[in-house]
Amino acid sequence: QVQLVESGGGSVQAGGSLRLSCAASGRTFSSDAMGWFRQYPGEERKFVASFAWSGDTTYYADSVKGRFIVSGDNAKNTVTLQMNSLKPEDTAVYYCGAYQEGRSWYTWGQGTQVTVSS
């Protein structure tokens, strides 16, 4: 059974930093990329950043470019999101996901709360 487990998150003041980590487990786990989405109350999950194993390619939502850094380790099936210069609008539940060609984002972690106070 494939499982994504997130760690990190919490509360911080605006301008501060937090680090999220995600590890995948399960003998059948396979992915072309791993990444992060976030969800505001009452809204759909939105893309934040991803790390593709091919070429170590990174992608970011415009709202986090220059502030967040995504990194990954294909051998360990892990992905990390370093969040800097946090803003109150970054407050959300953050989800780790795994992407595979033909399946899109097909599995998710349980989510971790990030709260940024002004």
C-alpha positions in Angstrom: 0.0 0.0 0.0 1.4 3.4 -1.0 1.5 6.0 1.7 2.7 9.6 1.7 3.6 10.9 5.2 4.2 14.7 5.7 6.0 16.4 8.5 6.8 19.9 9.4 4.3 22.8 9.3 3.0 24.7 12.2 2.7 28.4 13.1 5.0 31.3 12.3 4.9 35.0 12.0 4.9 36.8 8.7 8.4 36.9 7.3 9.4 33.7 8.9 10.3 30.3 7.5 9.0 26.7 7.7 10.1 23.5 6.1 7.7 20.7 5.0 8.9 17.2 4.3 7.2 14.2 2.7 8.2 10.6 2.4 6.6 7.9 0.3 6.5 4.3 1.3 5.1 1.1 -0.2 6.7 -1.5 -2.4 4.6 -0.5 -5.4 5.3 3.2 -5.1 6.3 4.7 -8.4 6.3 8.3 -9.6 7.7 10.7 -12.1 7.4 13.6 -9.7 6.4 14.6 -6.2 5.1 18.0 -5.1 3.0 20.2 -2.9 -0.5 21.6 -3.1 -2.4 23.7 -0.6 -6.0 24.1 0.2 -7.9 27.1 1.7 -11.2 26.5 3.5 -14.0 25.9 1.1 -11.7 25.9 -2.0 -10.1 23.3 -4.2 -6.6 22.1 -3.7 -4.1 24.3 -5.7 -0.7 23.6 -7.0 2.3 25.1 -5.1 5.5 23.4 -6.3 6.8 20.1 -7.7 10.0 18.3 -8.3 10.3 16.0 -11.4 12.9 13.3 -11.2 13.8 13.7 -14.9 16.4 16.4 -15.0 15.6 17.5 -11.4 13.1 19.9 -12.8 11.2 22.2 -10.5 7.9 24.0 -11.1 6.3 26.7 -8.9 3.1 28.6 -8.7 3.6 32.3 -9.4 2.5 33.2 -5.9 5.4 31.4 -4.3 8.2 31.9 -6.8 11.3 33.4 -5.2 10.1 32.5 -1.7 9.7 28.7 -1.7 12.2 26.1 -2.7 11.2 22.5 -3.6 13.8 19.7 -3.6 13.5 15.9 -4.0 15.4 12.7 -3.7 14.2 10.0 -6.1 16.2 7.2 -4.4 14.6 8.0 -1.0 11.1 8.9 -2.5 11.1 12.2 -0.6 10.3 15.8 -1.4 10.8 18.9 0.7 9.4 22.4 0.6 11.4 25.2 2.2 9.1 28.1 2.7 10.7 31.5 3.3 9.3 35.0 3.6 6.0 33.6 4.6 2.9 35.7 4.3 -0.5 35.4 6.0 -2.0 34.4 2.6 0.2 31.3 2.7 -2.0 30.0 5.6 -3.5 26.7 4.4 -3.4 23.0 4.7 -0.5 21.7 2.6 -0.7 18.3 0.9 2.1 16.2 -0.5 1.3 14.4 -3.7 2.8 12.0 -6.2 2.6 12.3 -10.0 2.9 9.7 -12.6 2.5 10.1 -16.4 -0.9 8.8 -17.3 -2.2 8.9 -13.7 -1.6 12.6 -13.0 -1.6 13.4 -9.2 -2.8 10.0 -8.0 -2.1 9.8 -4.3 -1.8 12.3 -1.4 -0.6 12.7 2.2 -2.9 13.5 5.0 -2.1 17.2 5.0 -0.4 19.5 7.4 -1.5 22.9 8.6 0.6 26.0 8.0 -0.5 29.2 9.8 1.2 32.5 9.2 0.2 35.4 11.5 0.6 39.0 10.7 
